[in-house]
Amino acid sequence: MNAFTLVNAKVLTDDGFRDDLAVRVEDGRIAALIAAAQAAGETVDLEGGWLLPGFIDVQVNGGGGALFNNAPDVDALRTMMRGHRRHGTTGMLPTLISDDAAVMEKAIAAVRRAIAEGVPGVLGIHLEGPYIAPARKGTHDAGKFRVPDAAEIAMATALDNGVTLITLAPECVPADTIRRMVANGAIVCAGHTAGSYEQTRAGLDAGITGFTHLYNAMTPLQGREPGVVGAALEDPHSWCGVIVDGVHAHPASLRVALAAKPRGKVLLVTDAMPMVGSDDPSFTLYGEVITAVDGVVRNAAGALAGSALDMATAVRNTVNLLGLPLEEAARMASTYPADFLGLGHRHGRIAPGHAADLVALDADLRVVATWIGGQGERH
């Protein structure tokens, strides 16, 4: 039995931070939270730092120098996960940007195989497009866009051992198609959409439960035209992913979203590109070389092309730019994404019975160690 106890840390529990507890890990799961004085056997001293649930990122295009679209295989998934783990991510949805059906099939097969082989941290797949709107395409290739037929719906929802998340434009996809995707087990988000408030509400009624990178690539909230943003902020049941990098959305706009949505319905995402966890600031997408300049990723047309953000930086930014306590910022990176994905019963919390997916931070909120299924790495 692989067993150890994490000691000398400020532990984020369901009731907030506790500095009088130790976390007992046995066979990849959290066995118990015990009084620190009762810790025995093998211990790991966290030197007074913070112990949080591992971060869960539902939008990861690339990392460690790899872009999923360019290499939809298990090796790329391992590379991406290694790159993001250094920044506290212990679970991710590798994200495929709009592409041909053949590439989508390869990506889904790669994720299925990675999960079957136990690649640490791969929880499923996020298909961001190609069922989206040309008017809000961002850096996506509009030549790939289409409306899925029955065969493609079946293909896109074929992952049978992990989570499938699909981002689409509700005005471009019939409500019955959305219902069929949900019935097949997919989680559906609105994103890259030029839809009206009414079209977005219809999508929510059909089964949409989330919004991909709120404020970006969607119709804004205006006085007489609430748009997609208005529908997202008004709806109490859906989740909103936000990119807290100071570029994708103004901090004031993000604070408005936090004030409008019920607690637990706003979650951190990175929309990360290959430079996260890599020393190379450039990558190729659709044959175009894209380079991050001063940490901002844009294509030649000036459109934002994902981000160079990692989850640990997103957490720090949520504290420093948005003024939230670390406790809430950490939950936005772990507990709330787990709940959104339907995995909250085994991920996203430091509680008995949950997976021992954990991240330790120092006093400056820098990652010093991670555990995935109880397997630890120092960083």
C-alpha positions in Angstrom: 0.0 0.0 0.0 1.3 3.4 -1.0 0.6 5.5 2.1 2.0 8.8 3.5 0.8 11.9 5.4 1.1 15.5 4.3 2.0 17.7 7.3 2.7 21.3 8.3 0.5 23.0 5.8 -2.5 25.3 5.6 -5.0 22.8 4.2 -8.0 24.0 2.2 -11.0 22.0 3.5 -14.7 22.4 2.8 -14.8 24.7 5.8 -11.8 26.9 4.8 -8.2 26.8 5.6 -7.0 24.7 8.6 -3.4 24.7 9.9 -4.1 22.0 12.6 -4.7 19.1 10.2 -2.7 16.6 8.3 -3.8 14.8 5.2 -3.5 11.0 5.1 -3.1 9.5 1.6 -3.5 5.8 0.9 -3.5 4.1 -2.5 -4.1 7.3 -4.5 -7.0 8.6 -2.4 -7.4 10.8 0.6 -8.0 8.4 3.4 -8.5 11.0 6.2 -7.9 14.4 7.6 -6.4 13.9 11.0 -5.1 16.1 13.8 -1.6 17.2 12.9 -0.3 15.8 16.2 -1.5 12.3 15.2 0.5 12.1 12.0 2.6 8.9 12.0 4.5 6.8 9.5 5.9 8.4 6.3 5.3 12.1 6.3 5.9 14.9 3.8 6.7 18.3 5.4 5.1 21.1 3.4 7.0 23.7 5.5 4.0 25.8 6.4 2.8 26.4 2.8 -0.6 26.1 1.3 -2.2 22.7 0.3 -5.0 23.0 -2.2 -7.0 20.6 -4.4 -5.2 20.1 -7.6 -6.2 22.5 -10.4 -8.6 21.3 -13.1 -8.3 23.2 -16.4 -11.2 22.5 -18.9 -9.6 24.4 -21.8 -6.1 23.4 -22.7 -5.1 23.7 -26.4 -1.5 22.9 -25.8 1.4 22.9 -23.4 5.0 21.8 -23.1 5.6 22.8 -26.7 2.8 20.6 -28.1 -0.5 21.7 -29.7 -3.2 19.0 -29.7 -4.5 19.9 -33.2 -1.0 19.3 -34.6 -0.4 16.1 -32.8 -3.7 14.4 -31.7 -1.9 11.5 -30.0 -1.1 10.1 -26.6 2.5 11.4 -26.7 1.2 14.9 -27.1 -1.2 14.5 -24.2 1.6 13.3 -22.0 3.7 16.4 -23.1 0.8 18.8 -22.5 0.1 17.4 -19.1 3.7 17.5 -18.0 3.9 21.2 -19.1 0.8 22.1 -17.1 1.5 20.0 -14.1 4.5 22.2 -13.3 1.9 25.0 -12.7 -0.4 23.0 -10.5 -2.8 21.4 -13.0 -3.6 17.9 -12.0 -6.5 17.4 -14.3 -7.3 18.8 -17.8 -9.5 18.5 -20.8 -7.2 18.6 -23.8 -8.9 21.0 -26.2 -9.2 20.6 -30.0 -9.7 23.8 -31.9 -12.1 23.6 -34.9 -10.8 20.9 -37.3 -11.8 18.3 -39.8 -13.8 15.2 -38.7 -10.7 13.0 -39.3 -8.6 15.0 -36.8 -11.5 15.0 -34.3 -11.7 11.2 -34.5 -7.9 10.9 -33.9 -8.1 13.3 -31.0 -11.0 11.4 -29.4 -9.2 8.1 -29.9 -6.0 9.5 -28.3 -7.9 10.7 -25.3 -9.7 7.3 -24.9 -6.3 5.5 -25.1 -4.6 8.0 -22.7 -7.3 7.4 -20.1 -7.2 3.7 -20.5 -3.4 3.7 -20.1 -3.7 5.9 -17.0 -1.9 9.0 -18.4 -2.0 11.2 -15.3 -4.4 14.1 -15.4 -6.3 13.4 -18.6 -10.0 13.6 -17.7 -11.7 13.8 -21.1 -11.8 16.1 -24.2 -13.0 19.6 -25.1 -14.1 20.0 -28.7 -14.0 23.8 -29.1 -15.9 24.0 -32.4 -16.2 23.4 -35.3 -19.9 24.1 -34.8 -19.4 27.8 -34.2 -20.1 31.2 -35.8 -17.8 32.8 -38.5 -18.6 36.3 -37.1 -17.0 35.3 -33.8 -14.4 32.9 -35.0 -11.3 34.4 -33.3 -8.4 32.4 -34.5 -10.5 29.4 -35.6 -10.5 28.5 -39.3 -14.0 29.2 -40.7 -13.3 26.7 -43.5 -13.7 24.0 -40.9 -17.1 25.1 -39.6 -20.2 23.0 -40.2 -23.4 21.8 -38.7 -23.1 18.2 -37.4 -25.3 15.5 -38.9 -26.4 12.4 -37.0 -23.2 10.5 -37.8 -21.0 13.4 -36.7 -23.0 13.8 -33.5 -22.3 10.2 -32.7 -18.6 10.6 -33.5 -18.2 13.8 -31.4 -19.8 12.1 -28.4 -18.1 8.8 -28.7 -15.7 9.1 -25.8 -16.8 6.4 -23.4 -14.3 6.6 -20.5 -14.0 10.3 -19.9 -15.8 13.7 -20.1 -16.8 15.2 -23.4 -17.2 19.0 -23.5 -18.4 20.6 -26.7 -18.4 24.4 -27.4 -20.8 25.5 -30.1 -22.8 28.6 -31.2 -26.4 28.0 -30.3 -27.6 30.0 -33.3 -25.7 27.7 -35.6 -26.8 24.4 -34.2 -30.4 23.2 -34.0 -31.9 22.7 -30.5 -32.6 19.1 -31.2 -28.9 18.6 -32.0 -27.9 20.1 -28.7 -30.4 17.8 -27.0 -29.0 14.8 -28.7 -25.4 15.7 -27.7 -26.5 16.1 -24.1 -28.5 12.8 -24.2 -25.3 11.1 -25.5 -23.5 12.3 -22.3 -21.8 15.5 -23.5 -21.6 18.7 -21.6 -22.4 21.6 -24.0 -21.1 25.2 -23.8 -22.0 28.3 -25.8 -18.9 30.0 -27.2 -17.6 31.7 -30.4 -21.2 32.8 -30.9 -22.9 35.8 -32.5 -26.2 34.7 -31.1 -28.9 36.9 -29.6 -30.1 36.7 -26.0 -33.2 34.8 -27.2 -31.1 32.3 -29.2 -28.8 31.8 -26.2 -31.8 31.2 -23.9 -33.1 28.7 -26.4 -29.8 26.9 -26.2 -29.9 26.9 -22.4 -33.3 25.4 -22.6 -32.0 22.7 -24.9 -29.3 21.7 -22.5 -26.4 24.1 -22.7 -24.8 24.4 -19.2 -21.8 26.5 -19.7 -20.1 29.4 -21.4 -16.6 29.2 -22.9 -14.3 32.1 -22.0 -17.0 34.5 -20.9 -16.9 37.9 -22.7 -14.6 36.6 -25.4 -15.9 35.7 -28.9 -19.6 36.3 -28.0 -22.1 39.1 -28.3 -21.8 41.6 -25.4 -24.3 42.9 -22.9 -26.0 46.1 -24.0 -29.0 48.0 -22.7 -31.5 46.8 -25.3 -29.6 43.8 -26.5 -28.5 41.6 -23.6 -26.7 39.3 -26.0 -24.9 36.1 -25.0 -23.1 37.8 -22.1 -26.4 39.0 -20.7 -27.9 35.5 -20.9 -24.8 34.0 -19.2 -24.8 36.5 -16.3 -28.6 36.2 -15.8 -28.8 32.4 -15.8 -28.3 31.0 -12.3 -27.7 27.4 -13.3 -24.9 27.6 -15.9 -21.2 27.9 -15.4 -18.9 30.5 -16.9 -15.2 29.9 -17.7 -13.0 33.0 -17.4 -9.4 33.7 -18.5 -7.9 35.9 -15.7 -4.8 37.2 -17.5 -5.5 40.9 -17.6 -5.9 40.7 -21.4 -8.9 38.6 -22.3 -11.3 40.5 -20.0 -11.0 43.6 -17.8 -10.8 42.9 -14.1 -13.9 45.1 -13.5 -15.9 43.0 -16.1 -14.8 39.8 -14.3 -15.9 41.3 -10.9 -19.3 42.0 -12.4 -19.6 38.4 -13.5 -18.6 37.2 -10.0 -21.3 39.5 -8.5 -23.9 38.4 -11.0 -23.4 34.6 -10.9 -24.1 32.4 -7.8 -21.0 31.4 -5.9 -19.5 28.3 -7.5 -20.6 29.1 -11.1 -17.4 30.9 -12.3 -14.3 28.9 -12.9 -10.8 29.6 -14.1 -9.6 28.4 -17.4 -6.3 29.1 -19.3 -7.1 28.5 -23.0 -3.4 27.7 -23.0 -1.2 27.3 -26.0 2.0 25.3 -26.4 4.3 27.9 -24.7 2.9 27.0 -21.3 5.6 24.7 -19.8 7.9 25.4 -22.7 10.7 27.9 -23.4 9.5 28.3 -27.0 7.1 31.3 -27.4 6.0 30.2 -30.9 3.8 27.5 -32.4 2.1 26.8 -35.6 -1.7 26.7 -36.0 -3.4 26.1 -39.4 0.0 26.6 -41.0 0.5 30.1 -39.5 3.4 30.7 -37.0 2.0 32.4 -33.9 4.3 34.0 -31.3 3.5 35.3 -27.8 4.7 38.9 -27.4 4.9 40.2 -23.8 2.8 37.2 -22.8 0.0 37.9 -25.2 -0.8 35.5 -28.0 -2.3 36.9 -31.2 -2.4 35.7 -34.8 -1.3 37.9 -37.8 -4.8 39.4 -38.0 -4.6 40.6 -34.4 -7.1 38.2 -33.0 -6.3 36.7 -29.6 -5.1 33.1 -30.2 -5.5 31.4 -26.9 -3.2 32.4 -24.1 0.2 31.9 -22.4 -1.5 31.6 -19.1 -1.0 28.8 -16.6 -3.4 27.9 -13.7 -1.1 28.9 -10.9 -0.8 32.4 -12.5 -4.6 32.5 -13.0 -5.0 31.8 -9.3 -2.5 34.5 -8.3 -4.2 37.0 -10.7 -7.6 36.2 -9.2 -6.2 37.2 -5.8 -4.2 40.2 -7.0 -6.4 41.6 -9.9 -9.9 40.6 -8.7 -9.3 40.9 -4.9 -10.6 37.5 -4.0 -9.3 35.5 -1.1 -7.0 32.6 -1.9 -9.7 30.2 -0.6 -12.1 31.3 -3.3 -9.5 31.6 -6.1 -8.4 28.0 -5.4 -11.9 26.7 -5.5 -12.4 28.5 -8.9 -9.4 26.5 -10.1 -10.4 23.1 -8.6 -13.8 22.6 -6.9 -16.0 24.5 -9.3 -14.4 22.9 -12.5 -14.9 19.5 -10.9 -18.5 20.3 -10.2 -19.1 21.6 -13.7 -17.7 18.4 -15.2 -19.8 16.2 -12.9 -16.7 15.0 -11.1 -17.1 16.7 -7.8 -17.8 13.5 -6.0 -14.1 12.4 -6.5 -12.1 15.4 -7.6 -11.7 19.1 -6.6 -11.8 18.8 -2.8 -9.5 17.7 0.0 -11.9 15.4 1.6 -11.9 11.6 2.6 -12.6 9.4 -0.4 -11.5 12.0 -3.0 -8.6 11.4 -5.4 -5.3 12.5 -3.9 -4.9 15.2 -6.6 -3.2 18.0 -4.8 -1.0 21.1 -5.2 1.3 22.6 -2.6 2.1 26.3 -2.9 4.7 28.4 -1.0 4.1 31.7 0.7 4.3 33.5 -2.7 1.7 31.1 -4.2 4.3 29.4 -6.4 3.9 25.7 -7.0 6.4 23.5 -5.1 4.8 20.1 -5.5 1.9 18.2 -7.0 0.3 14.9 -6.5 -1.9 13.0 -9.1 -3.6 9.9 -7.7 -1.1 10.1 -4.8 2.0 10.2 -7.0 4.0 13.2 -6.1 6.4 15.5 -8.0 8.5 18.4 -6.8 8.6 21.4 -9.0 
